[in-house]
Amino acid sequence: MTAFTRVPCRPLDRRLALVGAVVAGGLLLAGCGGNDDTKDAHDGSGKGATATSGATASSAAGAFNDADVSFAQMMIPHHEQALEMAGLADDRASDARIKSLAGRIEKAQDPEIATLKSWLRDWGKPEKASPGGMPGMDHGSDGAGGADHGSGGADGADHGSGGAMGGMMSEKDMRKLEAAKGAAFDRAFASMMIDHHKGAITMAKDEKENGRNAKAKKLADDVIKNQSAEVTTLRTLLDRL
C-alpha cells in the first residue's frame, strides 16, 4: 500500500485563499447593495412609496370637481343673503314663529358659510366665481340654477330677479323687506324666504347629482332636508298670517 504524504499549507496558499474569500464576500455585499438601490429608486430610499401612497389616499379623500367648486362659490353669497334677511326679523317681525325660524336659519347657515370658505381655500379656489357667470349652473334637470324660482311667491312678487343664482333677492326686494314691519314684514319674509330656500335646494340637488366631494355632497343633502322642512313651515305660517 502506498502511503500518502500530507503537503503542508504554505503561506502563499493561505494568502490566496484569504483573497478569494474577501472577493466573494465583496460580490455578495455588492449584490445586496444593488437590491437596496433598486428599492430606493422605486420607493424613494424606502420612504417615498409610503409617502406617495399617503398623498394619494389624502387626495382621494378630498377629491373635488368643478361642480363642487361652483356649489361652494354660489352657496356662500346665497347663505349670506339669507343671514341678512334673517337678521332683519329681530326688530321687525311681530310673529314669534317667524323670529324663531329666522334664528334657526342664522344658527344653521353661518357655520356652513365658514365651512364652504374653508373648502375653497383647501382646494385652492377663490371664494367668488370668475366674472361672466356662475359656472356649473347648467347641471342637472332643473335648468340654469332653478330659473323657475322667484316667480312663484305667495304674494306674486317677482323675487329672485336680481341674481344668477336661484332664489336670490334683488336690491328692490331687500329694500321692501327692510321697510316692512309687523305683519307686513312677517308675510314678506315668509314669501321671500320660501323662494330663497327653493333656490338653495335646486343648487344642492345639482351638487348631489354632479359633485364629487363627499363632504360637499353631504352638506348639500343637509341643505335639501333642512330647507325643505323650513319651506313647509313657512308655507303653513304664510297661510295663517
Steps between C-alpha positions, in 0.01 A plus 500: 500500500632835403511757777373850426713784616315808642617817330516789747300817416739763396467871593435587132211258482350654813524849354333390178220333693448813708488724192245267341279518807517880508410526128206262543378695801527828309296362214232384743483842668488673161205280404316595818583865452364484147167376631481789749581751228226358282257521791601860568454589135146370513388626838717800572764344730245278660269786591372646175256220426329541836488877464358472151234256612407731785477800269284306257266391778478856630432633151227244443335590832484865395432449132283769340380620160361817340150431629632493859678832448192660343280374784726654764550828311127547445378379836716749693327819371167316502540418869630851572183653361288260704686617811437862402129427464485306825681780683219741413243289684623579847359855515251485213306174532189486717440125487708297747510206259661715231760622748568144613546376144727793418714405799527140379605620156779710652616214721516253210633708214769709667718193580434362152644816346821450699515137387448587134773765514743253660438249220575756232824592678599134520418453132698808400192667354371858547190567708337681209440354157674660206320786321273392220262284692484232760646172370319175545148639497400302194545164671203283576144495380390812682652732241724801552501535875127461543373763261147429614574621851411853596180518299275283711495687828179510697469875456558483124821705520775434251757400758838374396536718192808674635755220465617199300444266793153363558300674771732796549315819592550815296597830662138608460385190688743566783396865530138391518580253777703756695216751483234257622400453862261285698261275307611650167858396574389154610319439171779643285767306689314169472430547129853607411668235713294227334636607160848542644498151649368350176800644318739348754326164471545505122872572536533225760328248273739598222794439735372157602461399136818648356740557789787274598607609847337286768484778762349748255238246395419433866451872564280519190288219639464691829393813311232306313360337813514802732387767258222283355364463852525876553317567173214285627497694829514836322210409274292400802586826674424703187155346479430611856648848492 
